[in-house]
């Protein structure tokens, strides 16, 4: 069965207790580790019902669903079932982040997480959800990604990282679509997890460093490293790669296009301007904001779309303005500022343009934007 690994023995004394005290069928009256061993020997999963004595839904589950003959038969065939009082075995409850009762936790025989059912289910509902969890393919990256998100939501960060990393490292071997997804959605998931669980960032750093050692400067390798550096917020490392590419080569040009923001941030304005068309890009951004795609059917959808792309146009325009001004093309920068203010002359836009003009240290552009702002506000 999927995920059949060496059994993970948890070195906590209460896991080795002689029994749980709930021997009534379909439950197994032995320790947690004994249940894992039995599940491995019989190629089953482990299903743990976490309950509390004060939980009415837990009582209802035991009185109805767990008494149902078909449910008992199903569990006897497919699972080693345990019933655990969460208040008595707090360490195990904490390990699997149990916070609502009843929680039915499904584990693989090695103790790794497979899924959970939270709350009361009648026999039909339970059978359907249990069967669905049981049927999950251990080599299906979509299923493992869902499992990772479930683990992350429940605060099981180490286990979530293991699933996300499998999707990144192995998913493309089982689903061709993951050759692309792994460097977009999967990296986004791991990067987000890193906000709460720093080992996630360390894991990506290790993968980045391993790729750097074998880098052959092909387009695919360089692009993947750029995505990895972005996910771990180390974009400057991508500039190091750019600097090692042959001058005037196509791969250097394509890489520079992906790193325009980093080039501008480092005031490498001339290099940025070699691969962008500020005025043309700004016009395309305006067009995207004002002419939304036909699938936006409501006024609210249109307004959200317009707001998003309006902001994108102004932010990108201000950044490109800095590149022009920093490259000492003052008249072009004034003309471009006029173009931007012709679209949006609000105070926030004026402030943003001034911020980038000052970053470029172009006093003539600063004076021009300030004059435009004073004129619009009526100030002398």
C-alpha positions in Angstrom: 0.0 0.0 0.0 1.2 3.6 -0.5 3.6 5.1 2.0 4.6 1.7 3.5 7.8 2.6 5.2 9.7 1.5 8.3 7.5 1.7 11.3 7.9 4.9 13.3 8.0 4.1 17.0 7.0 7.1 19.1 9.2 7.2 22.2 6.5 8.3 24.6 5.7 6.0 27.4 2.0 6.2 27.3 2.0 4.9 23.7 3.2 1.6 25.1 0.3 1.2 27.6 -1.2 -2.3 27.6 -4.4 -1.0 26.1 -6.7 1.9 25.5 -9.6 0.4 27.5 -11.9 0.4 24.5 -11.8 -3.2 23.2 -15.4 -3.2 21.9 -15.5 -3.9 18.1 -14.4 -2.4 15.8 -11.7 -0.9 18.1 -8.3 -2.5 18.8 -7.4 -2.6 22.5 -3.6 -2.1 22.3 -1.1 0.8 22.2 -0.5 3.3 19.4 2.7 1.6 18.3 1.1 -1.8 18.5 -1.6 -0.5 16.2 1.0 0.7 13.7 2.7 -2.7 13.7 -0.5 -4.5 13.2 -1.5 -2.2 10.4 1.8 -2.7 8.6 1.6 -6.5 9.0 -1.9 -6.5 7.6 -1.5 -3.8 5.0 -4.2 -1.6 6.6 -4.4 2.0 7.7 -4.8 3.1 11.3 -7.9 5.0 12.2 -8.0 6.8 15.6 -11.2 8.2 17.1 -10.2 11.1 19.4 -13.1 11.9 21.8 -13.8 13.5 25.1 -16.3 12.2 27.7 -18.1 15.6 27.6 -18.5 15.6 23.8 -22.1 14.9 22.8 -21.2 14.4 19.1 -18.6 11.8 20.2 -21.2 10.0 22.2 -23.6 10.1 19.2 -21.0 8.7 16.9 -20.3 5.7 19.2 -24.0 5.1 19.7 -24.9 5.1 16.0 -22.1 5.0 13.4 -19.7 2.8 15.3 -22.5 0.4 16.1 -23.5 0.0 12.4 -22.7 -3.5 11.2 -21.5 -2.3 7.7 -19.2 0.3 9.3 -17.8 -2.4 11.7 -17.2 -4.7 8.8 -15.5 -2.0 6.7 -13.2 -1.0 9.6 -12.3 -4.6 10.3 -11.4 -5.2 6.7 -9.5 -2.0 6.0 -8.2 -0.5 9.3 -6.8 -1.0 12.7 -9.1 1.2 14.8 -8.2 2.9 18.1 -10.4 4.9 20.4 -8.5 7.5 22.4 -9.6 9.9 25.1 -7.9 13.2 24.0 -7.9 14.5 27.6 -6.0 11.5 28.9 -3.5 11.2 26.1 -2.7 14.9 25.5 0.7 14.3 23.9 -0.7 12.3 21.1 -3.6 14.8 20.6 -1.0 17.6 20.5 1.2 15.8 18.0 -1.7 15.5 15.5 -3.2 18.9 16.5 -6.6 17.5 17.6 -8.9 20.4 18.7 -12.4 19.3 17.9 -14.3 16.1 18.9 -14.8 13.6 17.6 -11.9 13.7 15.2 -11.3 10.5 13.2 -7.6 10.5 12.2 -6.4 8.2 9.4 -2.7 7.4 9.4 -0.4 5.2 7.2 1.3 2.3 9.0 4.5 4.4 9.4 2.6 7.0 11.4 2.4 9.6 8.6 -0.8 11.5 8.1 -3.4 10.5 5.5 -6.4 12.5 6.4 -9.1 13.3 9.0 -12.8 13.5 9.5 -13.9 16.1 12.0 -17.3 16.0 13.7 -20.2 13.5 13.7 -21.0 11.5 10.6 -23.9 9.1 10.2 -23.0 5.6 8.8 -23.5 6.6 5.2 -21.5 9.8 5.5 -18.7 8.1 7.4 -18.5 5.2 4.9 -18.2 7.7 2.0 -15.6 9.9 3.5 -13.6 7.0 4.9 -13.6 5.2 1.5 -12.5 8.5 -0.1 -9.5 8.9 2.2 -8.6 5.2 1.8 -8.6 5.5 -2.0 -6.2 8.4 -2.2 -3.2 7.5 -4.4 0.0 8.0 -2.6 1.7 9.0 -5.9 -0.9 11.5 -7.0 0.6 15.0 -6.6 -2.8 16.6 -6.5 -3.9 14.5 -3.6 -0.7 15.0 -1.7 -0.9 18.7 -2.3 -4.4 18.7 -0.8 -3.1 16.6 2.1 -0.2 19.1 2.7 -2.7 22.0 2.9 -4.8 20.0 5.3 -1.8 19.4 7.5 -0.7 23.1 7.3 -4.2 24.2 8.3 -4.0 22.0 11.3 -0.6 23.3 12.3 1.3 20.1 11.4 4.0 22.0 9.7 6.8 19.4 9.5 4.4 16.8 8.0 3.0 19.4 5.6 6.5 20.3 4.5 7.3 16.6 3.8 4.2 16.4 1.5 5.0 19.7 -0.3 8.6 18.7 -0.9 7.4 15.3 -2.3 5.2 17.3 -4.7 8.2 19.5 -5.7 10.8 16.7 -5.9 8.7 13.8 -7.2 5.4 15.1 -8.4 6.4 15.7 -12.0 7.5 12.0 -12.3 3.9 11.0 -11.7 2.0 13.8 -13.4 3.6 15.7 -16.4 1.6 18.8 -15.5 3.7 19.2 -12.4 6.8 20.0 -14.4 5.4 23.5 -14.6 3.3 23.6 -11.4 6.2 22.6 -9.2 7.9 26.0 -10.0 4.8 28.0 -9.5 2.0 26.8 -7.2 4.1 24.3 -5.2 6.9 26.8 -4.6 4.3 29.4 -3.5 2.9 26.8 -1.0 6.3 26.1 0.4 7.2 29.7 0.6 4.0 30.5 2.5 4.6 27.6 4.9 8.1 29.2 5.5 6.4 32.2 7.1 5.3 29.9 10.0 7.9 27.2 9.7 11.4 28.4 8.8 12.7 24.8 7.9 10.6 25.2 4.8 12.8 28.0 3.5 15.9 26.0 4.5 14.7 23.1 2.5 14.3 25.3 -0.6 17.7 26.8 0.0 19.3 23.4 0.0 17.6 22.6 -3.3 18.7 25.9 -4.8 22.3 25.3 -3.7 22.3 21.8 -5.1 21.1 23.1 -8.5 23.7 25.9 -8.4 26.5 23.2 -8.1 25.3 21.5 -11.3 24.2 24.7 -13.2 25.0 24.4 -16.9 23.5 27.9 -17.7 20.7 26.5 -19.9 17.6 28.5 -20.1 15.5 26.0 -18.1 18.1 25.8 -15.3 18.4 29.5 -15.0 14.7 30.0 -15.0 14.1 27.4 -12.3 16.8 29.0 -10.1 15.2 32.4 -10.5 11.9 30.9 -9.3 13.6 29.3 -6.3 15.4 32.5 -5.3 12.1 34.4 -5.5 10.4 31.8 -3.3 13.0 32.2 -0.6 13.2 36.0 -1.0 16.8 35.9 -2.2 16.3 37.6 -5.6 19.8 39.1 -5.5 21.2 35.7 -5.9 19.6 35.6 -9.3 21.6 38.7 -10.3 24.7 36.7 -9.6 23.6 34.2 -12.2 22.8 36.9 -14.7 26.3 38.3 -14.3 27.8 35.0 -15.3 25.9 34.7 -18.5 27.7 35.8 -21.8 27.2 39.4 -22.8 24.8 40.0 -25.6 23.6 36.4 -25.5 19.9 35.6 -25.9 19.8 33.7 -22.6 21.2 36.8 -20.8 18.6 39.0 -22.5 15.7 36.7 -21.5 17.1 36.3 -17.9 17.4 40.1 -17.6 13.7 40.5 -18.6 12.8 38.3 -15.6 15.0 40.4 -13.3 14.0 43.9 -14.3 12.8 44.8 -10.9 16.0 43.6 -9.2 18.1 45.5 -11.8 16.2 48.7 -11.1 16.4 48.1 -7.3 20.2 47.8 -7.7 20.2 51.0 -9.9 21.5 49.0 -12.9 19.2 51.2 -15.0 20.9 50.9 -18.4 20.7 47.1 -18.2 17.0 47.2 -17.3 16.2 49.6 -20.2 17.9 47.3 -22.7 15.1 44.7 -22.2 12.0 46.9 -21.5 9.8 49.3 -23.3 8.5 51.6 -20.5 6.0 53.6 -22.6 4.7 50.6 -24.5 4.3 48.5 -21.4 2.4 51.2 -19.6 0.0 51.6 -22.5 -0.6 47.8 -22.5 -1.2 47.9 -18.7 -3.8 50.6 -19.1 -5.5 48.6 -21.9 -5.6 45.6 -19.6 -7.2 47.6 -16.9 -9.8 49.3 -19.0 -10.7 46.4 -21.3 -11.3 43.4 -19.1 -11.7 39.9 -20.5 -15.2 38.8 -21.5 -15.5 36.3 -18.7 -15.9 39.1 -16.1 -19.7 39.2 -16.1 -20.6 41.5 -13.2 -19.9 45.2 -12.3 -18.2 44.1 -9.1 -15.8 41.7 -11.0 -15.0 44.5 -13.5 -14.3 46.9 -10.7 -12.0 44.5 -8.9 -10.2 43.7 -12.2 -9.8 47.4 -13.0 -8.5 48.2 -9.5 -5.9 45.4 -9.7 -4.5 46.3 -13.1 -4.7 50.1 -12.5 -2.4 49.6 -9.5 -0.2 47.3 -11.5 0.1 50.0 -14.3 1.0 52.7 -11.8 3.5 50.7 -9.8 5.2 49.3 -12.9 5.2 52.8 -14.6 6.8 54.4 -11.5 9.5 51.8 -11.4 10.3 52.2 -15.1 10.3 55.9 -14.7 13.1 55.5 -12.2 15.1 53.5 -14.7 14.7 56.3 -17.4 15.5 59.1 -14.9 18.4 57.2 -13.4 19.9 56.6 -16.8 20.0 60.5 -17.1 17.5 60.7 -19.9 15.7 63.6 -18.3 13.5 64.7 -21.1 12.2 61.2 -21.7 11.5 60.8 -18.0 9.5 64.0 -17.9 7.5 62.9 -21.0 6.9 59.5 -19.4 5.8 61.1 -16.1 3.4 63.3 -18.1 2.0 60.1 -19.7 1.5 58.5 -16.3 -0.1 61.6 -14.8 -2.4 61.9 -17.8 -3.9 58.5 -16.7 -3.8 59.1 -12.9 -2.9 62.4 -11.3 -4.0 61.5 -7.8 -1.9 62.4 -4.9 -0.9 58.8 -4.2 0.4 58.5 -7.7 2.3 61.8 -7.5 3.9 60.7 -4.2 4.9 57.3 -5.8 6.5 59.0 -8.8 8.4 61.4 -6.5 9.7 58.5 -4.5 11.2 56.9 -7.6 12.5 60.1 -9.0 14.3 60.7 -5.7 15.7 57.2 -5.8 17.1 58.0 -9.3 18.5 61.3 -7.9 17.1 63.2 -10.9 16.4 66.7 -9.6 14.9 68.0 -12.8 12.3 65.2 -12.7 11.7 65.8 -9.0 11.0 69.5 -9.7 8.7 68.7 -12.6 6.6 66.3 -10.6 6.4 68.6 -7.6 5.3 71.4 -9.9 2.6 69.2 -11.3 1.4 68.3 -7.9 1.3 71.9 -6.8 -0.6 72.8 -9.9 -3.2 70.1 -9.3 -3.6 71.0 -5.7 -3.8 74.7 -6.4 -0.7 75.4 -4.3 1.6 78.3 -5.4 
